[in-house]
Amino acid sequence: MKTAETTKWKRVNVDLWGPATVKNKNGTNYKIQVMTMIDPATGWFEVAALRNGPTALEAQKLLDS
């Protein structure tokens, strides 16, 4: 049995998505990579672009910001 989180930002669930190619309405292709961060206590989520690749330093910078 899992205990529910009750303290905000005590734990953060992080995942990486991409690289993926996304095409907009004009037909332009974009390569994107993002990091998702979710606070399980509140359900608050953030999605941030990984501009310099999925490195530990880049992930830490995004999490801190």
N, CA, C and O atoms as a CHARMM CRD file, in Angstrom:
* protein
*
  260
    1    1 MET  N      0.84100  -1.16700   0.00000 PROA 1      0.00000
    2    1 MET  CA     0.00000   0.00000   0.00000 PROA 1      0.00000
    3    1 MET  C      0.89300   1.23900   0.00000 PROA 1      0.00000
    4    1 MET  O      1.89500   1.29100   0.71300 PROA 1      0.00000
    5    2 LYS  N      0.52500   2.21900  -0.79300 PROA 2      0.00000
    6    2 LYS  CA     1.29400   3.45600  -0.91400 PROA 2      0.00000
    7    2 LYS  C      0.65600   4.53700  -0.05700 PROA 2      0.00000
    8    2 LYS  O     -0.56600   4.68900  -0.03300 PROA 2      0.00000
    9    3 THR  N      1.49700   5.28200   0.64500 PROA 3      0.00000
   10    3 THR  CA     1.02500   6.40500   1.44900 PROA 3      0.00000
   11    3 THR  C      0.91800   7.64300   0.56600 PROA 3      0.00000
   12    3 THR  O      1.82200   7.92700  -0.21900 PROA 3      0.00000
   13    4 ALA  N     -0.17600   8.37400   0.69300 PROA 4      0.00000
   14    4 ALA  CA    -0.38800   9.57300  -0.12500 PROA 4      0.00000
   15    4 ALA  C      0.55200  10.68700   0.30000 PROA 4      0.00000
   16    4 ALA  O      0.84100  10.85500   1.48500 PROA 4      0.00000
   17    5 GLU  N      1.02300  11.44500  -0.67700 PROA 5      0.00000
   18    5 GLU  CA     1.86500  12.60900  -0.40200 PROA 5      0.00000
   19    5 GLU  C      0.99300  13.72600   0.15700 PROA 5      0.00000
   20    5 GLU  O     -0.08800  13.99900  -0.36500 PROA 5      0.00000
   21    6 THR  N      1.46600  14.37100   1.22000 PROA 6      0.00000
   22    6 THR  CA     0.70200  15.46800   1.81300 PROA 6      0.00000
   23    6 THR  C      1.48800  16.76800   1.90000 PROA 6      0.00000
   24    6 THR  O      0.90000  17.82200   2.14200 PROA 6      0.00000
   25    7 THR  N      2.79700  16.71700   1.70900 PROA 7      0.00000
   26    7 THR  CA     3.63200  17.91100   1.78300 PROA 7      0.00000
   27    7 THR  C      4.00900  18.33900   0.37300 PROA 7      0.00000
   28    7 THR  O      4.57700  17.56000  -0.39300 PROA 7      0.00000
   29    8 LYS  N      3.68100  19.60800   0.03200 PROA 8      0.00000
   30    8 LYS  CA     3.97400  20.10900  -1.30700 PROA 8      0.00000
   31    8 LYS  C      5.47000  20.11800  -1.57900 PROA 8      0.00000
   32    8 LYS  O      6.26300  20.49000  -0.71400 PROA 8      0.00000
   33    9 TRP  N      5.84800  19.71200  -2.76900 PROA 9      0.00000
   34    9 TRP  CA     7.22000  19.72600  -3.28600 PROA 9      0.00000
   35    9 TRP  C      8.20400  18.90800  -2.46500 PROA 9      0.00000
   36    9 TRP  O      9.41500  19.08000  -2.60000 PROA 9      0.00000
   37   10 LYS  N      7.69400  18.01000  -1.60600 PROA 10     0.00000
   38   10 LYS  CA     8.58400  17.10400  -0.87400 PROA 10     0.00000
   39   10 LYS  C      9.22000  16.12100  -1.84700 PROA 10     0.00000
   40   10 LYS  O     10.38700  15.75300  -1.70700 PROA 10     0.00000
   41   11 ARG  N      8.44100  15.70500  -2.82800 PROA 11     0.00000
   42   11 ARG  CA     8.91300  14.79300  -3.86200 PROA 11     0.00000
   43   11 ARG  C      8.40200  15.31800  -5.19500 PROA 11     0.00000
   44   11 ARG  O      7.28700  15.83200  -5.27700 PROA 11     0.00000
   45   12 VAL  N      9.20800  15.19100  -6.23200 PROA 12     0.00000
   46   12 VAL  CA     8.81300  15.62900  -7.57300 PROA 12     0.00000
   47   12 VAL  C      9.05500  14.47600  -8.53900 PROA 12     0.00000
   48   12 VAL  O     10.14300  13.90100  -8.56900 PROA 12     0.00000
   49   13 ASN  N      8.05100  14.14500  -9.31900 PROA 13     0.00000
   50   13 ASN  CA     8.19600  13.12200 -10.35100 PROA 13     0.00000
   51   13 ASN  C      8.67300  13.80400 -11.63100 PROA 13     0.00000
   52   13 ASN  O      8.06700  14.77200 -12.09100 PROA 13     0.00000
   53   14 VAL  N      9.76200  13.29000 -12.20000 PROA 14     0.00000
   54   14 VAL  CA    10.37200  13.90000 -13.37900 PROA 14     0.00000
   55   14 VAL  C     10.47000  12.85300 -14.48000 PROA 14     0.00000
   56   14 VAL  O     10.76500  11.68600 -14.22000 PROA 14     0.00000
   57   15 ASP  N     10.21700  13.28600 -15.72000 PROA 15     0.00000
   58   15 ASP  CA    10.35200  12.39700 -16.86800 PROA 15     0.00000
   59   15 ASP  C     10.84000  13.21200 -18.05500 PROA 15     0.00000
   60   15 ASP  O     10.62400  14.42200 -18.12100 PROA 15     0.00000
   61   16 LEU  N     11.49900  12.53700 -18.99200 PROA 16     0.00000
   62   16 LEU  CA    11.95700  13.17900 -20.22000 PROA 16     0.00000
   63   16 LEU  C     11.13000  12.65900 -21.38300 PROA 16     0.00000
   64   16 LEU  O     10.78500  11.47900 -21.43300 PROA 16     0.00000
   65   17 TRP  N     10.81300  13.54900 -22.32200 PROA 17     0.00000
   66   17 TRP  CA    10.04900  13.18000 -23.49600 PROA 17     0.00000
   67   17 TRP  C     10.76700  13.70700 -24.73600 PROA 17     0.00000
   68   17 TRP  O     11.14600  14.87700 -24.79200 PROA 17     0.00000
   69   18 GLY  N     10.94700  12.85200 -25.70900 PROA 18     0.00000
   70   18 GLY  CA    11.58400  13.27300 -26.95400 PROA 18     0.00000
   71   18 GLY  C     12.94300  12.63400 -27.10700 PROA 18     0.00000
   72   18 GLY  O     13.32000  11.81700 -26.26700 PROA 18     0.00000
   73   19 PRO  N     13.67800  12.95800 -28.11400 PROA 19     0.00000
   74   19 PRO  CA    13.36600  13.97400 -29.12200 PROA 19     0.00000
   75   19 PRO  C     12.24200  13.51200 -30.04800 PROA 19     0.00000
   76   19 PRO  O     12.13800  12.33800 -30.40200 PROA 19     0.00000
   77   20 ALA  N     11.42500  14.45700 -30.41700 PROA 20     0.00000
   78   20 ALA  CA    10.31000  14.19300 -31.31500 PROA 20     0.00000
   79   20 ALA  C     10.22900  15.30900 -32.34500 PROA 20     0.00000
   80   20 ALA  O     10.64700  16.43700 -32.08800 PROA 20     0.00000
   81   21 THR  N      9.70000  14.99000 -33.48900 PROA 21     0.00000
   82   21 THR  CA     9.49800  15.98700 -34.52600 PROA 21     0.00000
   83   21 THR  C      8.02800  16.36600 -34.53500 PROA 21     0.00000
   84   21 THR  O      7.15000  15.50800 -34.62300 PROA 21     0.00000
   85   22 VAL  N      7.77400  17.66100 -34.44100 PROA 22     0.00000
   86   22 VAL  CA     6.40600  18.18500 -34.42900 PROA 22     0.00000
   87   22 VAL  C      6.25600  19.10500 -35.63000 PROA 22     0.00000
   88   22 VAL  O      7.11300  19.95000 -35.88500 PROA 22     0.00000
   89   23 LYS  N      5.15900  18.93700 -36.36700 PROA 23     0.00000
   90   23 LYS  CA     4.91400  19.76700 -37.54600 PROA 23     0.00000
   91   23 LYS  C      3.79300  20.75000 -37.23300 PROA 23     0.00000
   92   23 LYS  O      2.73500  20.35100 -36.74700 PROA 23     0.00000
   93   24 ASN  N      4.01900  22.04200 -37.51200 PROA 24     0.00000
   94   24 ASN  CA     2.96600  23.02700 -37.26800 PROA 24     0.00000
   95   24 ASN  C      2.05300  23.13300 -38.48900 PROA 24     0.00000
   96   24 ASN  O      2.25600  22.42000 -39.47100 PROA 24     0.00000
   97   25 LYS  N      1.05400  24.01000 -38.44100 PROA 25     0.00000
   98   25 LYS  CA     0.07000  24.13200 -39.51500 PROA 25     0.00000
   99   25 LYS  C      0.69800  24.56700 -40.83700 PROA 25     0.00000
  100   25 LYS  O      0.19500  24.22400 -41.90700 PROA 25     0.00000
  101   26 ASN  N      1.80200  25.32300 -40.76600 PROA 26     0.00000
  102   26 ASN  CA     2.46200  25.80900 -41.98100 PROA 26     0.00000
  103   26 ASN  C      3.36500  24.76400 -42.61700 PROA 26     0.00000
  104   26 ASN  O      3.93400  25.00500 -43.68200 PROA 26     0.00000
  105   27 GLY  N      3.50500  23.60500 -41.97800 PROA 27     0.00000
  106   27 GLY  CA     4.33400  22.54500 -42.51800 PROA 27     0.00000
  107   27 GLY  C      5.77800  22.57900 -42.04800 PROA 27     0.00000
  108   27 GLY  O      6.59900  21.79300 -42.52100 PROA 27     0.00000
  109   28 THR  N      6.10300  23.48100 -41.12100 PROA 28     0.00000
  110   28 THR  CA     7.46200  23.56200 -40.59100 PROA 28     0.00000
  111   28 THR  C      7.66200  22.49600 -39.52500 PROA 28     0.00000
  112   28 THR  O      6.82600  22.33900 -38.63500 PROA 28     0.00000
  113   29 ASN  N      8.76100  21.76600 -39.61300 PROA 29     0.00000
  114   29 ASN  CA     9.08400  20.73000 -38.63100 PROA 29     0.00000
  115   29 ASN  C      9.97300  21.29000 -37.53800 PROA 29     0.00000
  116   29 ASN  O     10.89600  22.05800 -37.81200 PROA 29     0.00000
  117   30 TYR  N      9.69800  20.90800 -36.30400 PROA 30     0.00000
  118   30 TYR  CA    10.50100  21.29700 -35.15300 PROA 30     0.00000
  119   30 TYR  C     10.90100  20.04100 -34.38800 PROA 30     0.00000
  120   30 TYR  O     10.07200  19.15700 -34.17200 PROA 30     0.00000
  121   31 LYS  N     12.14900  19.95800 -33.98300 PROA 31     0.00000
  122   31 LYS  CA    12.59300  18.86900 -33.10700 PROA 31     0.00000
  123   31 LYS  C     12.54200  19.39200 -31.68000 PROA 31     0.00000
  124   31 LYS  O     13.12000  20.43500 -31.37500 PROA 31     0.00000
  125   32 ILE  N     11.85400  18.67100 -30.80800 PROA 32     0.00000
  126   32 ILE  CA    11.74000  19.12900 -29.42800 PROA 32     0.00000
  127   32 ILE  C     12.07000  17.99500 -28.46300 PROA 32     0.00000
  128   32 ILE  O     11.89900  16.81400 -28.76700 PROA 32     0.00000
  129   33 GLN  N     12.55200  18.40200 -27.28800 PROA 33     0.00000
  130   33 GLN  CA    12.74400  17.52300 -26.13600 PROA 33     0.00000
  131   33 GLN  C     12.26000  18.31000 -24.92900 PROA 33     0.00000
  132   33 GLN  O     12.57300  19.49300 -24.79600 PROA 33     0.00000
  133   34 VAL  N     11.50700  17.67400 -24.05600 PROA 34     0.00000
  134   34 VAL  CA    11.00700  18.36000 -22.87500 PROA 34     0.00000
  135   34 VAL  C     11.21300  17.50900 -21.62800 PROA 34     0.00000
  136   34 VAL  O     11.38300  16.29200 -21.69900 PROA 34     0.00000
  137   35 MET  N     11.19300  18.18200 -20.49200 PROA 35     0.00000
  138   35 MET  CA    11.21000  17.51800 -19.19700 PROA 35     0.00000
  139   35 MET  C      9.90200  17.86800 -18.50200 PROA 35     0.00000
  140   35 MET  O      9.53300  19.03800 -18.40500 PROA 35     0.00000
  141   36 THR  N      9.19700  16.83500 -18.01300 PROA 36     0.00000
  142   36 THR  CA     7.96600  17.06300 -17.27100 PROA 36     0.00000
  143   36 THR  C      8.25400  16.89700 -15.77900 PROA 36     0.00000
  144   36 THR  O      9.01100  16.01400 -15.37700 PROA 36     0.00000
  145   37 MET  N      7.64600  17.74800 -14.97500 PROA 37     0.00000
  146   37 MET  CA     7.82100  17.71400 -13.51800 PROA 37     0.00000
  147   37 MET  C      6.43600  17.79100 -12.87800 PROA 37     0.00000
  148   37 MET  O      5.65100  18.68500 -13.19600 PROA 37     0.00000
  149   38 ILE  N      6.13800  16.85600 -11.97800 PROA 38     0.00000
  150   38 ILE  CA     4.81900  16.79700 -11.34700 PROA 38     0.00000
  151   38 ILE  C      4.97700  16.67900  -9.83900 PROA 38     0.00000
  152   38 ILE  O      5.73300  15.84300  -9.34400 PROA 38     0.00000
  153   39 ASP  N      4.24800  17.53200  -9.11100 PROA 39     0.00000
  154   39 ASP  CA     4.18300  17.44100  -7.65300 PROA 39     0.00000
  155   39 ASP  C      3.01400  16.51200  -7.31000 PROA 39     0.00000
  156   39 ASP  O      1.86100  16.88300  -7.53100 PROA 39     0.00000
  157   40 PRO  N      3.28300  15.31700  -6.77500 PROA 40     0.00000
  158   40 PRO  CA     2.18300  14.37600  -6.52500 PROA 40     0.00000
  159   40 PRO  C      1.22100  14.83000  -5.42700 PROA 40     0.00000
  160   40 PRO  O      0.08000  14.36900  -5.39200 PROA 40     0.00000
  161   41 ALA  N      1.64800  15.71700  -4.53700 PROA 41     0.00000
  162   41 ALA  CA     0.75400  16.16500  -3.46000 PROA 41     0.00000
  163   41 ALA  C     -0.34400  17.08000  -3.98500 PROA 41     0.00000
  164   41 ALA  O     -1.48200  17.01000  -3.52300 PROA 41     0.00000
  165   42 THR  N     -0.00800  17.94400  -4.95500 PROA 42     0.00000
  166   42 THR  CA    -0.98100  18.91700  -5.45300 PROA 42     0.00000
  167   42 THR  C     -1.44800  18.62700  -6.87200 PROA 42     0.00000
  168   42 THR  O     -2.49000  19.12800  -7.29600 PROA 42     0.00000
  169   43 GLY  N     -0.68400  17.82000  -7.61200 PROA 43     0.00000
  170   43 GLY  CA    -1.01300  17.56900  -9.01100 PROA 43     0.00000
  171   43 GLY  C     -0.48400  18.64600  -9.94100 PROA 43     0.00000
  172   43 GLY  O     -0.70800  18.58000 -11.15000 PROA 43     0.00000
  173   44 TRP  N      0.22000  19.64600  -9.39600 PROA 44     0.00000
  174   44 TRP  CA     0.77600  20.72300 -10.21500 PROA 44     0.00000
  175   44 TRP  C      1.83900  20.14400 -11.13700 PROA 44     0.00000
  176   44 TRP  O      2.66500  19.33700 -10.71000 PROA 44     0.00000
  177   45 PHE  N      1.81700  20.55600 -12.40100 PROA 45     0.00000
  178   45 PHE  CA     2.81800  20.05800 -13.33600 PROA 45     0.00000
  179   45 PHE  C      3.44000  21.20500 -14.12300 PROA 45     0.00000
  180   45 PHE  O      2.82400  22.25100 -14.32500 PROA 45     0.00000
  181   46 GLU  N      4.64300  20.98500 -14.54900 PROA 46     0.00000
  182   46 GLU  CA     5.37800  21.92400 -15.39200 PROA 46     0.00000
  183   46 GLU  C      5.99600  21.12900 -16.53400 PROA 46     0.00000
  184   46 GLU  O      6.37100  19.96900 -16.36400 PROA 46     0.00000
  185   47 VAL  N      6.09800  21.75600 -17.68700 PROA 47     0.00000
  186   47 VAL  CA     6.78000  21.18800 -18.84000 PROA 47     0.00000
  187   47 VAL  C      7.78800  22.22600 -19.30000 PROA 47     0.00000
  188   47 VAL  O      7.42700  23.37900 -19.53600 PROA 47     0.00000
  189   48 ALA  N      9.05700  21.82600 -19.42900 PROA 48     0.00000
  190   48 ALA  CA    10.11000  22.75700 -19.81600 PROA 48     0.00000
  191   48 ALA  C     10.93800  22.16600 -20.95200 PROA 48     0.00000
  192   48 ALA  O     11.22700  20.96900 -20.96900 PROA 48     0.00000
  193   49 ALA  N     11.31400  23.01900 -21.89700 PROA 49     0.00000
  194   49 ALA  CA    12.11000  22.58400 -23.05300 PROA 49     0.00000
  195   49 ALA  C     13.54600  22.31000 -22.63400 PROA 49     0.00000
  196   49 ALA  O     14.14200  23.08200 -21.88400 PROA 49     0.00000
  197   50 LEU  N     14.09300  21.21300 -23.12000 PROA 50     0.00000
  198   50 LEU  CA    15.50600  20.88100 -22.92100 PROA 50     0.00000
  199   50 LEU  C     16.26900  21.46000 -24.11600 PROA 50     0.00000
  200   50 LEU  O     16.32900  20.84000 -25.17800 PROA 50     0.00000
  201   51 ARG  N     16.83100  22.61100 -23.94500 PROA 51     0.00000
  202   51 ARG  CA    17.48600  23.30400 -25.05700 PROA 51     0.00000
  203   51 ARG  C     18.89000  22.77300 -25.33000 PROA 51     0.00000
  204   51 ARG  O     19.34000  22.79000 -26.47600 PROA 51     0.00000
  205   52 ASN  N     19.58700  22.30300 -24.30000 PROA 52     0.00000
  206   52 ASN  CA    20.96800  21.85200 -24.45200 PROA 52     0.00000
  207   52 ASN  C     21.11200  20.34000 -24.30100 PROA 52     0.00000
  208   52 ASN  O     22.19000  19.84500 -23.97300 PROA 52     0.00000
  209   53 GLY  N     20.04200  19.62100 -24.53600 PROA 53     0.00000
  210   53 GLY  CA    20.10800  18.16800 -24.43000 PROA 53     0.00000
  211   53 GLY  C     19.80200  17.67800 -23.03600 PROA 53     0.00000
  212   53 GLY  O     19.82300  18.45300 -22.08000 PROA 53     0.00000
  213   54 PRO  N     19.51800  16.38800 -22.91500 PROA 54     0.00000
  214   54 PRO  CA    19.14900  15.82600 -21.62000 PROA 54     0.00000
  215   54 PRO  C     20.37400  15.46300 -20.77200 PROA 54     0.00000
  216   54 PRO  O     20.75900  14.29700 -20.68300 PROA 54     0.00000
  217   55 THR  N     20.97200  16.47700 -20.15700 PROA 55     0.00000
  218   55 THR  CA    22.09900  16.23800 -19.26000 PROA 55     0.00000
  219   55 THR  C     21.64300  16.46100 -17.82500 PROA 55     0.00000
  220   55 THR  O     20.60700  17.08000 -17.58500 PROA 55     0.00000
  221   56 ALA  N     22.41100  15.96200 -16.88600 PROA 56     0.00000
  222   56 ALA  CA    22.07300  16.15200 -15.47000 PROA 56     0.00000
  223   56 ALA  C     22.08000  17.63300 -15.11100 PROA 56     0.00000
  224   56 ALA  O     21.22600  18.09000 -14.35200 PROA 56     0.00000
  225   57 LEU  N     23.03400  18.38600 -15.64900 PROA 57     0.00000
  226   57 LEU  CA    23.11000  19.82200 -15.36200 PROA 57     0.00000
  227   57 LEU  C     21.89000  20.55900 -15.90400 PROA 57     0.00000
  228   57 LEU  O     21.32200  21.40900 -15.21900 PROA 57     0.00000
  229   58 GLU  N     21.49000  20.23700 -17.12000 PROA 58     0.00000
  230   58 GLU  CA    20.31500  20.88000 -17.71300 PROA 58     0.00000
  231   58 GLU  C     19.05600  20.53300 -16.92300 PROA 58     0.00000
  232   58 GLU  O     18.22700  21.40800 -16.67500 PROA 58     0.00000
  233   59 ALA  N     18.90100  19.28300 -16.52600 PROA 59     0.00000
  234   59 ALA  CA    17.73200  18.87000 -15.73500 PROA 59     0.00000
  235   59 ALA  C     17.70600  19.59800 -14.39400 PROA 59     0.00000
  236   59 ALA  O     16.64200  20.03400 -13.95400 PROA 59     0.00000
  237   60 GLN  N     18.85500  19.73800 -13.74000 PROA 60     0.00000
  238   60 GLN  CA    18.91400  20.44900 -12.45700 PROA 60     0.00000
  239   60 GLN  C     18.55800  21.91900 -12.61800 PROA 60     0.00000
  240   60 GLN  O     17.85300  22.47700 -11.77800 PROA 60     0.00000
  241   61 LYS  N     19.03400  22.55800 -13.68700 PROA 61     0.00000
  242   61 LYS  CA    18.70600  23.96500 -13.93400 PROA 61     0.00000
  243   61 LYS  C     17.20600  24.15100 -14.11900 PROA 61     0.00000
  244   61 LYS  O     16.61800  25.09000 -13.58200 PROA 61     0.00000
  245   62 LEU  N     16.58300  23.24000 -14.88900 PROA 62     0.00000
  246   62 LEU  CA    15.13700  23.34400 -15.11600 PROA 62     0.00000
  247   62 LEU  C     14.35600  23.09800 -13.83600 PROA 62     0.00000
  248   62 LEU  O     13.36500  23.77900 -13.57400 PROA 62     0.00000
  249   63 LEU  N     14.78700  22.14000 -13.04300 PROA 63     0.00000
  250   63 LEU  CA    14.09100  21.84800 -11.79100 PROA 63     0.00000
  251   63 LEU  C     14.20800  23.01300 -10.81400 PROA 63     0.00000
  252   63 LEU  O     13.24900  23.33700 -10.11400 PROA 63     0.00000
  253   64 ASP  N     15.38400  23.64200 -10.76700 PROA 64     0.00000
  254   64 ASP  CA    15.58600  24.78100  -9.87300 PROA 64     0.00000
  255   64 ASP  C     14.81300  26.02000 -10.31000 PROA 64     0.00000
  256   64 ASP  O     14.44300  26.84900  -9.48000 PROA 64     0.00000
  257   65 SER  N     14.57000  26.14600 -11.60900 PROA 65     0.00000
  258   65 SER  CA    13.87900  27.34500 -12.08400 PROA 65     0.00000
  259   65 SER  C     12.37700  27.18200 -11.97700 PROA 65     0.00000
  260   65 SER  O     11.63000  28.09400 -12.33100 PROA 65     0.00000
